[in-house]
Amino acid sequence: MGEYVIKLPDVGEGVAEAELVEWNVKIGDLVREDTVLAAVMTDKATVEIPSPVDGEIIWLGGEIGQVLAIGSPLVRLKIEGEGHAVEPEPAKPAKAEAPEPPVKKNEATKPQEEKPKPKPIAATETPLVAPRLFGGNAPRGEGEKPLASPAVRLRAREAGVDLRQVSGTGPAGRITHEDLEAFFARGSQKPGVAALAPDSSVKEIKVVGLRRKIAEKMAIAKSHIPHITYVEEIDVTSLEELRAMLNSKKRADQPKLTILPFLMRAMVKAIADQPQLNALYDDEANIIHQHGGVHIGIAAQTPNGLVVPVVKHAEARTLWDCAAEVNLLADAAKTGSATREQLSGSTITITSLGSMGGVVTTPVINYPEVAIIGVNKISVRPVWDGTNFIPRKMMNLSSSFDHRVIDGWDAAVFIQRIRTLLETPALIFVEG
């Protein structure tokens, strides 16, 4: 028997470290090649780390939420054959020259490339994965954590499903999306409604991964930026009529228009009059970086949390270009395939909860920008025209500004300009 050390691989994007967000195994587990051992997160991407060999887990290299350097030991396994030479523990500042394990003299000169690969496990040998980890392994005991990817866990959590009740058919009994679908199809066999009873339990949930990054950014924004929020009611009846007409006549290769591309074009025209709204504020250097290009971040809710893909150079895009780019970025964000380039570089942001947009919101500025435009839902409301109440499609814009650099007057002028453009949408397309 030998020992095999799995190091945290380079997960791309040139990052030097990654946050450990999930363990899928524990010490004593028997795993096979390609069994997913852990998930790590770099900026906005989550990457699963599979095992390259069969073996028994004898050591785990960190706790959930810990940031590990690329190349640091992640997992140690006991394997058939001689395995690797034992790797040193992760570097510690106080022990830069940690003693190596004793090495026999006749092994000291052995070239590293001659390290034997782990032998495959013969079919007749004792199975490496305990039977309880394969299909038919549900229900599991209290405290047992079934193997599943973060996406499967999120989906189960949103559906109110206890994964311990779901059988896994993947490697090492891992629960797949198909297993979850099968569970849904069979019915979750929910117990009957329990009698009302007080619940004094307290669950401690560690904030890690994307949720931690969101928390940090929101805290920085609220602690650094004195927000002012301005709310205005906008009559989008004409805009909705124009949008419906354009959608009915669009070509097959054109995307369906939402209200966002119109708002983006209106923002571009308003920023041309007030370029100070399209800026980043370096509050340590006391410098405002006012950008010529309008790079609009679109705050989007995904299964894993809030992300902000960026439509670059909106000032150079048509209405249809804006719509196509929004669709492309939204799809990438939802599937977790958005690149760092697509998720960075915004100079002003739109946030919208769509039909859940409420009447008024208080958006948090996407630090270090100076403005964010919040879109509330459209609803039909009675509007007084001087003679009668008439039904109109109304929408509020709830927008926040950095009061260190944007005064309330400037904020109001900016939103009123956008209001004029949206209420008379033909002006969006008028040059000059």
C-alpha positions as a Markdown table, in Angstrom:
| # | Residue | x | y | z |
|---|---|---|---|---|
| 1 | Met | 0.0 | 0.0 | 0.0 |
| 2 | Gly | 1.2 | 3.5 | -0.7 |
| 3 | Glu | 0.1 | 7.1 | -0.3 |
| 4 | Tyr | -1.0 | 9.4 | -3.0 |
| 5 | Val | -1.3 | 13.2 | -2.6 |
| 6 | Ile | -3.7 | 15.2 | -4.7 |
| 7 | Lys | -2.8 | 18.9 | -5.0 |
| 8 | Leu | -5.1 | 21.7 | -5.8 |
| 9 | Pro | -4.7 | 22.1 | -9.5 |
| 10 | Asp | -4.5 | 25.3 | -11.6 |
| 11 | Val | -8.3 | 25.8 | -12.2 |
| 12 | Gly | -7.6 | 28.5 | -14.9 |
| 13 | Glu | -8.0 | 32.2 | -15.2 |
| 14 | Gly | -4.5 | 32.6 | -13.8 |
| 15 | Val | -5.6 | 32.7 | -10.2 |
| 16 | Ala | -3.1 | 31.9 | -7.4 |
| 17 | Glu | -5.6 | 30.6 | -4.9 |
| 18 | Ala | -9.2 | 29.3 | -4.5 |
| 19 | Glu | -11.7 | 29.0 | -1.8 |
| 20 | Leu | -12.8 | 25.5 | -0.6 |
| 21 | Val | -16.6 | 25.6 | -0.8 |
| 22 | Glu | -17.5 | 21.9 | -0.5 |
| 23 | Trp | -16.2 | 18.5 | 0.6 |
| 24 | Asn | -17.9 | 15.5 | -1.1 |
| 25 | Val | -15.9 | 13.0 | 0.9 |
| 26 | Lys | -14.7 | 12.4 | 4.4 |
| 27 | Ile | -11.8 | 10.6 | 6.0 |
| 28 | Gly | -12.3 | 6.8 | 5.7 |
| 29 | Asp | -14.3 | 7.0 | 2.4 |
| 30 | Leu | -13.3 | 4.7 | -0.3 |
| 31 | Val | -13.3 | 6.4 | -3.7 |
| 32 | Arg | -12.7 | 5.5 | -7.3 |
| 33 | Glu | -11.1 | 7.4 | -10.1 |
| 34 | Asp | -13.2 | 10.4 | -11.2 |
| 35 | Thr | -15.1 | 10.5 | -7.9 |
| 36 | Val | -15.6 | 14.2 | -7.2 |
| 37 | Leu | -13.7 | 15.0 | -4.0 |
| 38 | Ala | -14.4 | 18.7 | -3.4 |
| 39 | Ala | -15.5 | 22.0 | -5.0 |
| 40 | Val | -13.4 | 25.2 | -5.0 |
| 41 | Met | -14.4 | 28.7 | -6.1 |
| 42 | Thr | -12.3 | 31.3 | -7.9 |
| 43 | Asp | -14.0 | 34.7 | -8.2 |
| 44 | Lys | -17.4 | 33.6 | -9.7 |
| 45 | Ala | -16.6 | 30.1 | -11.0 |
| 46 | Thr | -17.0 | 26.9 | -9.0 |
| 47 | Val | -14.8 | 24.0 | -10.1 |
| 48 | Glu | -15.1 | 20.4 | -9.0 |
| 49 | Ile | -12.0 | 18.4 | -8.2 |
| 50 | Pro | -12.1 | 14.7 | -9.1 |
| 51 | Ser | -9.9 | 11.9 | -7.9 |
| 52 | Pro | -7.3 | 10.7 | -10.5 |
| 53 | Val | -7.0 | 7.3 | -8.7 |
| 54 | Asp | -8.8 | 4.7 | -6.6 |
| 55 | Gly | -8.0 | 4.8 | -2.9 |
| 56 | Glu | -9.1 | 5.5 | 0.7 |
| 57 | Ile | -9.2 | 9.0 | 2.0 |
| 58 | Ile | -6.8 | 9.4 | 4.9 |
| 59 | Trp | -6.4 | 13.2 | 5.1 |
| 60 | Leu | -8.3 | 16.3 | 3.9 |
| 61 | Gly | -6.4 | 19.6 | 3.4 |
| 62 | Gly | -8.7 | 22.3 | 4.7 |
| 63 | Glu | -12.1 | 23.4 | 6.0 |
| 64 | Ile | -15.0 | 24.8 | 4.1 |
| 65 | Gly | -14.4 | 28.5 | 3.6 |
| 66 | Gln | -10.6 | 28.2 | 3.7 |
| 67 | Val | -8.6 | 29.8 | 0.9 |
| 68 | Leu | -5.9 | 27.4 | -0.5 |
| 69 | Ala | -3.0 | 28.2 | -2.7 |
| 70 | Ile | -2.8 | 26.5 | -6.1 |
| 71 | Gly | -0.5 | 23.5 | -5.8 |
| 72 | Ser | -1.1 | 23.0 | -2.1 |
| 73 | Pro | -1.9 | 19.4 | -0.9 |
| 74 | Leu | -5.7 | 18.9 | -1.0 |
| 75 | Val | -6.3 | 15.2 | -0.3 |
| 76 | Arg | -4.2 | 12.2 | 0.7 |
| 77 | Leu | -5.2 | 8.7 | -0.2 |
| 78 | Lys | -4.0 | 5.2 | 0.7 |
| 79 | Ile | -3.8 | 3.3 | -2.6 |
| 80 | Glu | -2.6 | 0.0 | -4.0 |
| 81 | Gly | 1.1 | 0.0 | -5.0 |
| 82 | Glu | 3.7 | 2.4 | -3.7 |
| 83 | Gly | 2.0 | 5.6 | -4.7 |
| 84 | His | 3.7 | 9.0 | -4.4 |
| 85 | Ala | 6.6 | 9.8 | -2.2 |
| 86 | Val | 4.9 | 11.6 | 0.7 |
| 87 | Glu | 4.5 | 15.3 | 0.0 |
| 88 | Pro | 5.2 | 17.9 | 2.6 |
| 89 | Glu | 2.4 | 19.6 | 4.5 |
| 90 | Pro | 1.1 | 22.9 | 3.1 |
| 91 | Ala | 3.7 | 25.6 | 3.6 |
| 92 | Lys | 3.5 | 27.4 | 6.9 |
| 93 | Pro | 5.3 | 30.8 | 7.4 |
| 94 | Ala | 6.8 | 29.7 | 10.7 |
| 95 | Lys | 8.1 | 26.4 | 9.3 |
| 96 | Ala | 9.5 | 27.3 | 5.9 |
| 97 | Glu | 11.9 | 24.3 | 6.0 |
| 98 | Ala | 9.7 | 21.6 | 7.4 |
| 99 | Pro | 11.6 | 18.4 | 7.9 |
| 100 | Glu | 11.1 | 15.8 | 5.1 |
| 101 | Pro | 10.0 | 12.3 | 6.1 |
| 102 | Pro | 13.0 | 9.9 | 6.5 |
| 103 | Val | 14.1 | 8.6 | 3.1 |
| 104 | Lys | 16.1 | 5.4 | 2.6 |
| 105 | Lys | 19.5 | 6.0 | 1.1 |
| 106 | Asn | 18.9 | 3.7 | -1.8 |
| 107 | Glu | 15.8 | 5.6 | -2.6 |
| 108 | Ala | 17.3 | 9.1 | -2.4 |
| 109 | Thr | 18.7 | 9.0 | -6.0 |
| 110 | Lys | 15.6 | 7.4 | -7.5 |
| 111 | Pro | 14.4 | 9.9 | -10.2 |
| 112 | Gln | 10.9 | 11.2 | -9.6 |
| 113 | Glu | 9.6 | 10.2 | -13.0 |
| 114 | Glu | 10.0 | 6.6 | -12.0 |
| 115 | Lys | 7.3 | 6.9 | -9.4 |
| 116 | Pro | 5.0 | 4.0 | -10.0 |
| 117 | Lys | 1.4 | 4.7 | -10.9 |
| 118 | Pro | -1.2 | 3.3 | -8.6 |
| 119 | Lys | -2.3 | -0.2 | -9.6 |
| 120 | Pro | -5.9 | -0.5 | -10.7 |
| 121 | Ile | -8.0 | -2.4 | -8.2 |
| 122 | Ala | -8.9 | -5.9 | -9.3 |
| 123 | Ala | -12.6 | -6.6 | -9.7 |
| 124 | Thr | -12.3 | -9.5 | -7.2 |
| 125 | Glu | -10.8 | -7.4 | -4.5 |
| 126 | Thr | -12.8 | -5.8 | -1.7 |
| 127 | Pro | -14.9 | -2.9 | -3.3 |
| 128 | Leu | -13.3 | 0.5 | -2.7 |
| 129 | Val | -16.7 | 2.2 | -2.3 |
| 130 | Ala | -18.8 | 1.0 | 0.5 |
| 131 | Pro | -22.1 | -0.4 | -0.6 |
| 132 | Arg | -24.1 | 2.2 | 1.3 |
| 133 | Leu | -22.8 | 4.9 | -1.2 |
| 134 | Phe | -24.4 | 3.3 | -4.3 |
| 135 | Gly | -27.9 | 3.4 | -5.8 |
| 136 | Gly | -30.5 | 2.3 | -3.3 |
| 137 | Asn | -28.6 | 4.1 | -0.6 |
| 138 | Ala | -31.5 | 6.2 | 0.7 |
| 139 | Pro | -32.7 | 7.0 | 3.2 |
| 140 | Arg | -29.4 | 7.8 | 5.0 |
| 141 | Gly | -28.9 | 8.3 | 8.7 |
| 142 | Glu | -29.0 | 11.5 | 10.6 |
| 143 | Gly | -26.0 | 13.6 | 10.0 |
| 144 | Glu | -24.8 | 11.7 | 6.9 |
| 145 | Lys | -24.0 | 14.0 | 4.0 |
| 146 | Pro | -24.7 | 12.5 | 0.6 |
| 147 | Leu | -22.5 | 13.2 | -2.3 |
| 148 | Ala | -23.8 | 15.8 | -4.8 |
| 149 | Ser | -22.6 | 18.8 | -6.8 |
| 150 | Pro | -23.4 | 22.3 | -5.5 |
| 151 | Ala | -25.9 | 22.8 | -8.3 |
| 152 | Val | -27.8 | 19.6 | -7.3 |
| 153 | Arg | -27.7 | 20.7 | -3.6 |
| 154 | Leu | -29.1 | 24.1 | -4.5 |
| 155 | Arg | -31.9 | 22.6 | -6.6 |
| 156 | Ala | -32.8 | 20.2 | -3.8 |
| 157 | Arg | -32.8 | 22.9 | -1.2 |
| 158 | Glu | -35.0 | 25.1 | -3.3 |
| 159 | Ala | -37.4 | 22.2 | -3.8 |
| 160 | Gly | -37.4 | 21.5 | -0.1 |
| 161 | Val | -35.9 | 18.0 | -0.6 |
| 162 | Asp | -33.7 | 16.3 | 1.9 |
| 163 | Leu | -30.9 | 14.7 | -0.2 |
| 164 | Arg | -30.5 | 12.0 | 2.4 |
| 165 | Gln | -33.8 | 10.6 | 1.0 |
| 166 | Val | -32.5 | 10.5 | -2.6 |
| 167 | Ser | -30.7 | 7.5 | -4.0 |
| 168 | Gly | -27.5 | 8.3 | -6.0 |
| 169 | Thr | -26.4 | 6.4 | -9.1 |
| 170 | Gly | -23.3 | 8.4 | -9.9 |
| 171 | Pro | -19.7 | 7.4 | -9.0 |
| 172 | Ala | -19.4 | 6.6 | -5.3 |
| 173 | Gly | -23.2 | 6.9 | -4.9 |
| 174 | Arg | -23.1 | 10.6 | -6.0 |
| 175 | Ile | -26.6 | 12.1 | -6.6 |
| 176 | Thr | -27.0 | 13.4 | -10.1 |
| 177 | His | -29.6 | 15.7 | -11.6 |
| 178 | Glu | -31.2 | 12.6 | -13.1 |
| 179 | Asp | -31.5 | 11.0 | -9.7 |
| 180 | Leu | -33.2 | 14.2 | -8.4 |
| 181 | Glu | -35.6 | 14.1 | -11.4 |
| 182 | Ala | -36.4 | 10.5 | -10.7 |
| 183 | Phe | -37.1 | 11.4 | -7.1 |
| 184 | Phe | -39.5 | 14.2 | -8.1 |
| 185 | Ala | -41.2 | 11.8 | -10.5 |
| 186 | Arg | -41.8 | 9.2 | -7.8 |
| 187 | Gly | -42.9 | 11.8 | -5.3 |
| 188 | Ser | -41.0 | 12.7 | -2.2 |
| 189 | Gln | -43.3 | 10.7 | 0.1 |
| 190 | Lys | -43.6 | 13.7 | 2.3 |
| 191 | Pro | -44.8 | 12.8 | 5.8 |
| 192 | Gly | -48.2 | 14.1 | 6.9 |
| 193 | Val | -48.6 | 17.5 | 8.3 |
| 194 | Ala | -47.1 | 17.5 | 11.7 |
| 195 | Ala | -49.0 | 19.1 | 14.6 |
| 196 | Leu | -48.0 | 22.7 | 15.4 |
| 197 | Ala | -45.1 | 22.7 | 17.9 |
| 198 | Pro | -42.5 | 25.3 | 18.9 |
| 199 | Asp | -39.1 | 24.9 | 17.2 |
| 200 | Ser | -36.2 | 26.2 | 19.2 |
| 201 | Ser | -33.5 | 24.8 | 17.0 |
| 202 | Val | -30.7 | 27.1 | 15.7 |
| 203 | Lys | -28.8 | 26.1 | 12.6 |
| 204 | Glu | -25.3 | 27.6 | 12.1 |
| 205 | Ile | -24.6 | 28.2 | 8.4 |
| 206 | Lys | -21.1 | 29.3 | 7.4 |
| 207 | Val | -21.0 | 32.0 | 4.8 |
| 208 | Val | -18.7 | 30.8 | 2.0 |
| 209 | Gly | -18.3 | 31.0 | -1.7 |
| 210 | Leu | -20.3 | 33.4 | -3.8 |
| 211 | Arg | -22.5 | 34.3 | -0.8 |
| 212 | Arg | -19.4 | 35.5 | 1.1 |
| 213 | Lys | -18.2 | 37.5 | -1.9 |
| 214 | Ile | -21.6 | 39.2 | -2.2 |
| 215 | Ala | -21.6 | 39.9 | 1.5 |
| 216 | Glu | -18.2 | 41.5 | 1.4 |
| 217 | Lys | -19.0 | 43.6 | -1.6 |
| 218 | Met | -22.3 | 44.8 | -0.2 |
| 219 | Ala | -20.6 | 45.7 | 3.1 |
| 220 | Ile | -17.9 | 47.7 | 1.4 |
| 221 | Ala | -20.5 | 49.5 | -0.7 |
| 222 | Lys | -22.7 | 50.5 | 2.3 |
| 223 | Ser | -19.7 | 51.4 | 4.5 |
| 224 | His | -17.9 | 53.5 | 1.9 |
| 225 | Ile | -20.7 | 55.1 | 0.0 |
| 226 | Pro | -23.3 | 57.5 | 1.4 |
| 227 | His | -26.3 | 56.5 | -0.7 |
| 228 | Ile | -29.1 | 58.7 | -1.8 |
| 229 | Thr | -32.1 | 57.0 | -3.5 |
| 230 | Tyr | -34.4 | 58.8 | -5.9 |
| 231 | Val | -37.7 | 57.2 | -7.0 |
| 232 | Glu | -39.7 | 58.4 | -10.0 |
| 233 | Glu | -42.9 | 57.1 | -11.6 |
| 234 | Ile | -42.8 | 56.6 | -15.4 |
| 235 | Asp | -45.6 | 56.0 | -17.8 |
| 236 | Val | -44.4 | 53.3 | -20.1 |
| 237 | Thr | -47.7 | 52.8 | -22.0 |
| 238 | Ser | -46.2 | 54.0 | -25.3 |
| 239 | Leu | -43.0 | 52.2 | -24.7 |
| 240 | Glu | -44.8 | 48.9 | -24.2 |
| 241 | Glu | -46.9 | 49.5 | -27.3 |
| 242 | Leu | -43.7 | 50.1 | -29.3 |
| 243 | Arg | -42.0 | 47.0 | -27.7 |
| 244 | Ala | -45.0 | 44.8 | -28.6 |
| 245 | Met | -45.0 | 46.0 | -32.2 |
| 246 | Leu | -41.2 | 45.5 | -32.6 |
| 247 | Asn | -41.5 | 42.0 | -31.2 |
| 248 | Ser | -44.3 | 41.1 | -33.5 |
| 249 | Lys | -42.3 | 42.1 | -36.5 |
| 250 | Lys | -38.8 | 41.0 | -35.5 |
| 251 | Arg | -36.8 | 38.7 | -37.7 |
| 252 | Ala | -36.2 | 35.1 | -36.6 |
| 253 | Asp | -32.6 | 35.8 | -35.8 |
| 254 | Gln | -33.5 | 38.8 | -33.6 |
| 255 | Pro | -34.0 | 38.4 | -29.8 |
| 256 | Lys | -37.2 | 39.2 | -28.1 |
| 257 | Leu | -37.1 | 42.7 | -26.7 |
| 258 | Thr | -37.6 | 43.3 | -23.0 |
| 259 | Ile | -37.6 | 46.8 | -21.4 |
| 260 | Leu | -33.9 | 46.6 | -20.6 |
| 261 | Pro | -32.5 | 47.4 | -24.1 |
| 262 | Phe | -34.7 | 50.5 | -24.2 |
| 263 | Leu | -33.5 | 51.6 | -20.8 |
| 264 | Met | -29.9 | 51.0 | -21.8 |
| 265 | Arg | -30.3 | 53.2 | -24.8 |
| 266 | Ala | -32.0 | 55.9 | -22.7 |
| 267 | Met | -29.2 | 55.7 | -20.2 |
| 268 | Val | -26.6 | 56.2 | -23.0 |
| 269 | Lys | -28.3 | 59.3 | -24.2 |
| 270 | Ala | -28.7 | 60.7 | -20.6 |
| 271 | Ile | -25.0 | 59.9 | -19.8 |
| 272 | Ala | -24.0 | 61.9 | -22.9 |
| 273 | Asp | -25.5 | 65.0 | -21.1 |
| 274 | Gln | -24.2 | 64.0 | -17.7 |
| 275 | Pro | -21.0 | 61.9 | -18.1 |
| 276 | Gln | -20.2 | 62.2 | -14.4 |
| 277 | Leu | -22.8 | 59.5 | -13.8 |
| 278 | Asn | -20.7 | 57.0 | -15.8 |
| 279 | Ala | -17.7 | 56.8 | -13.5 |
| 280 | Leu | -15.8 | 54.9 | -10.8 |
| 281 | Tyr | -14.7 | 56.6 | -7.6 |
| 282 | Asp | -11.3 | 55.7 | -6.2 |
| 283 | Asp | -12.0 | 57.0 | -2.7 |
| 284 | Glu | -8.5 | 56.2 | -1.5 |
| 285 | Ala | -6.8 | 58.3 | -4.1 |
| 286 | Asn | -9.7 | 60.8 | -4.3 |
| 287 | Ile | -9.8 | 60.4 | -8.1 |
| 288 | Ile | -13.0 | 60.0 | -10.2 |
| 289 | His | -12.4 | 57.9 | -13.3 |
| 290 | Gln | -15.0 | 59.1 | -15.7 |
| 291 | His | -15.3 | 56.7 | -18.6 |
| 292 | Gly | -16.2 | 57.5 | -22.2 |
| 293 | Gly | -17.5 | 54.0 | -22.9 |
| 294 | Val | -20.7 | 53.1 | -21.2 |
| 295 | His | -20.3 | 49.6 | -19.8 |
| 296 | Ile | -23.6 | 48.6 | -18.2 |
| 297 | Gly | -23.7 | 45.9 | -15.5 |
| 298 | Ile | -26.9 | 43.9 | -15.4 |
| 299 | Ala | -27.5 | 42.5 | -11.9 |
| 300 | Ala | -28.8 | 39.0 | -12.4 |
| 301 | Gln | -30.1 | 36.4 | -9.9 |
| 302 | Thr | -28.8 | 33.0 | -10.7 |
| 303 | Pro | -29.2 | 29.6 | -8.9 |
| 304 | Asn | -25.9 | 30.3 | -7.1 |
| 305 | Gly | -26.5 | 33.9 | -6.1 |
| 306 | Leu | -26.3 | 37.4 | -7.5 |
| 307 | Val | -23.8 | 38.1 | -10.3 |
| 308 | Val | -23.4 | 41.2 | -12.6 |
| 309 | Pro | -22.5 | 40.4 | -16.2 |
| 310 | Val | -21.5 | 43.5 | -18.2 |
| 311 | Val | -22.7 | 44.8 | -21.6 |
| 312 | Lys | -19.6 | 46.5 | -22.8 |
| 313 | His | -19.8 | 49.7 | -24.9 |
| 314 | Ala | -23.5 | 50.1 | -24.9 |
| 315 | Glu | -22.9 | 53.5 | -26.6 |
| 316 | Ala | -21.9 | 51.6 | -29.7 |
| 317 | Arg | -24.7 | 49.1 | -29.7 |
| 318 | Thr | -28.2 | 49.2 | -31.4 |
| 319 | Leu | -31.3 | 48.3 | -29.5 |
| 320 | Trp | -31.1 | 44.8 | -31.0 |
| 321 | Asp | -27.4 | 44.5 | -30.2 |
| 322 | Cys | -28.1 | 45.4 | -26.6 |
| 323 | Ala | -30.9 | 42.8 | -26.4 |
| 324 | Ala | -28.8 | 40.1 | -27.9 |
| 325 | Glu | -25.9 | 40.8 | -25.5 |
| 326 | Val | -28.2 | 40.8 | -22.5 |
| 327 | Asn | -29.6 | 37.4 | -23.5 |
| 328 | Leu | -26.1 | 36.0 | -24.1 |
| 329 | Leu | -24.8 | 37.2 | -20.8 |
| 330 | Ala | -27.9 | 36.1 | -18.8 |
| 331 | Asp | -27.5 | 32.6 | -20.2 |
| 332 | Ala | -23.8 | 32.5 | -19.3 |
| 333 | Ala | -24.5 | 33.7 | -15.8 |
| 334 | Lys | -27.3 | 31.2 | -15.2 |
| 335 | Thr | -25.2 | 28.3 | -16.4 |
| 336 | Gly | -22.1 | 29.4 | -14.5 |
| 337 | Ser | -20.1 | 29.7 | -17.7 |
| 338 | Ala | -19.7 | 33.5 | -17.6 |
| 339 | Thr | -16.0 | 34.5 | -17.9 |
| 340 | Arg | -14.2 | 36.9 | -15.7 |
| 341 | Glu | -14.1 | 39.4 | -18.6 |
| 342 | Gln | -17.9 | 39.2 | -18.9 |
| 343 | Leu | -18.3 | 39.7 | -15.1 |
| 344 | Ser | -16.1 | 42.7 | -14.7 |
| 345 | Gly | -15.6 | 46.3 | -16.0 |
| 346 | Ser | -19.0 | 47.9 | -15.5 |
| 347 | Thr | -19.2 | 51.7 | -15.1 |
| 348 | Ile | -22.9 | 51.9 | -14.2 |
| 349 | Thr | -25.4 | 49.1 | -13.3 |
| 350 | Ile | -29.0 | 48.2 | -13.8 |
| 351 | Thr | -30.8 | 46.1 | -11.2 |
| 352 | Ser | -34.1 | 44.5 | -11.8 |
| 353 | Leu | -36.2 | 41.9 | -10.2 |
| 354 | Gly | -38.5 | 41.6 | -13.1 |
| 355 | Ser | -42.1 | 40.8 | -12.2 |
| 356 | Met | -40.9 | 40.6 | -8.5 |
| 357 | Gly | -39.7 | 44.2 | -8.7 |
| 358 | Gly | -42.1 | 45.6 | -6.1 |
| 359 | Val | -43.1 | 49.2 | -6.0 |
| 360 | Val | -40.0 | 50.8 | -4.5 |
| 361 | Thr | -36.5 | 49.4 | -3.8 |
| 362 | Thr | -33.3 | 50.9 | -2.4 |
| 363 | Pro | -30.5 | 49.5 | -4.6 |
| 364 | Val | -27.0 | 49.2 | -3.3 |
| 365 | Ile | -24.4 | 50.8 | -5.6 |
| 366 | Asn | -22.1 | 48.4 | -7.3 |
| 367 | Tyr | -18.9 | 49.7 | -5.7 |
| 368 | Pro | -16.8 | 51.6 | -6.9 |
| 369 | Glu | -19.4 | 52.9 | -9.3 |
| 370 | Val | -21.4 | 56.1 | -8.5 |
| 371 | Ala | -24.9 | 55.2 | -9.7 |
| 372 | Ile | -27.3 | 52.2 | -10.0 |
| 373 | Ile | -30.7 | 52.2 | -11.8 |
| 374 | Gly | -33.3 | 50.0 | -10.2 |
| 375 | Val | -36.3 | 48.8 | -12.2 |
| 376 | Asn | -39.6 | 48.1 | -10.5 |
| 377 | Lys | -42.4 | 46.1 | -12.0 |
| 378 | Ile | -44.8 | 47.4 | -14.5 |
| 379 | Ser | -48.5 | 47.6 | -13.4 |
| 380 | Val | -51.6 | 49.2 | -14.7 |
| 381 | Arg | -52.6 | 52.1 | -12.5 |
| 382 | Pro | -55.3 | 54.8 | -12.8 |
| 383 | Val | -53.8 | 58.1 | -13.9 |
| 384 | Trp | -55.6 | 61.5 | -13.8 |
| 385 | Asp | -55.5 | 63.2 | -17.2 |
| 386 | Gly | -57.1 | 66.4 | -16.0 |
| 387 | Thr | -60.6 | 65.2 | -16.8 |
| 388 | Asn | -60.8 | 61.5 | -16.0 |
| 389 | Phe | -58.8 | 58.6 | -14.5 |
| 390 | Ile | -57.5 | 56.5 | -17.3 |
| 391 | Pro | -55.6 | 53.2 | -17.1 |
| 392 | Arg | -51.9 | 53.5 | -17.9 |
| 393 | Lys | -48.9 | 51.1 | -17.7 |
| 394 | Met | -46.7 | 52.6 | -15.0 |
| 395 | Met | -43.3 | 51.7 | -13.7 |
| 396 | Asn | -41.1 | 53.1 | -11.0 |
| 397 | Leu | -37.3 | 53.6 | -11.3 |
| 398 | Ser | -35.7 | 53.4 | -7.8 |
| 399 | Ser | -32.1 | 54.6 | -8.3 |
| 400 | Ser | -29.2 | 55.2 | -5.9 |
| 401 | Phe | -26.3 | 57.6 | -6.2 |
| 402 | Asp | -23.0 | 58.2 | -4.4 |
| 403 | His | -23.7 | 61.4 | -2.6 |
| 404 | Arg | -20.0 | 62.2 | -2.3 |
| 405 | Val | -19.8 | 62.9 | -6.0 |
| 406 | Ile | -23.4 | 63.1 | -7.2 |
| 407 | Asp | -25.7 | 65.7 | -5.7 |
| 408 | Gly | -29.5 | 65.2 | -5.4 |
| 409 | Trp | -30.1 | 67.7 | -8.2 |
| 410 | Asp | -27.9 | 65.9 | -10.6 |
| 411 | Ala | -29.5 | 62.6 | -9.8 |
| 412 | Ala | -33.0 | 64.1 | -10.4 |
| 413 | Val | -32.0 | 65.6 | -13.7 |
| 414 | Phe | -30.5 | 62.3 | -14.8 |
| 415 | Ile | -33.6 | 60.3 | -14.0 |
| 416 | Gln | -36.0 | 62.9 | -15.4 |
| 417 | Arg | -34.0 | 62.8 | -18.7 |
| 418 | Ile | -34.5 | 59.0 | -18.7 |
| 419 | Arg | -38.1 | 59.4 | -17.9 |
| 420 | Thr | -38.7 | 61.7 | -20.9 |
| 421 | Leu | -36.9 | 59.3 | -23.2 |
| 422 | Leu | -38.9 | 56.3 | -22.0 |
| 423 | Glu | -42.3 | 58.1 | -22.0 |
| 424 | Thr | -41.6 | 59.3 | -25.6 |
| 425 | Pro | -39.6 | 56.4 | -26.9 |
| 426 | Ala | -39.2 | 57.8 | -30.4 |
| 427 | Leu | -36.7 | 60.3 | -28.8 |
| 428 | Ile | -34.4 | 57.3 | -28.0 |
| 429 | Phe | -33.8 | 56.9 | -31.7 |
| 430 | Val | -33.3 | 60.6 | -32.5 |
| 431 | Glu | -29.7 | 61.5 | -33.1 |
| 432 | Gly | -28.2 | 64.4 | -31.2 |
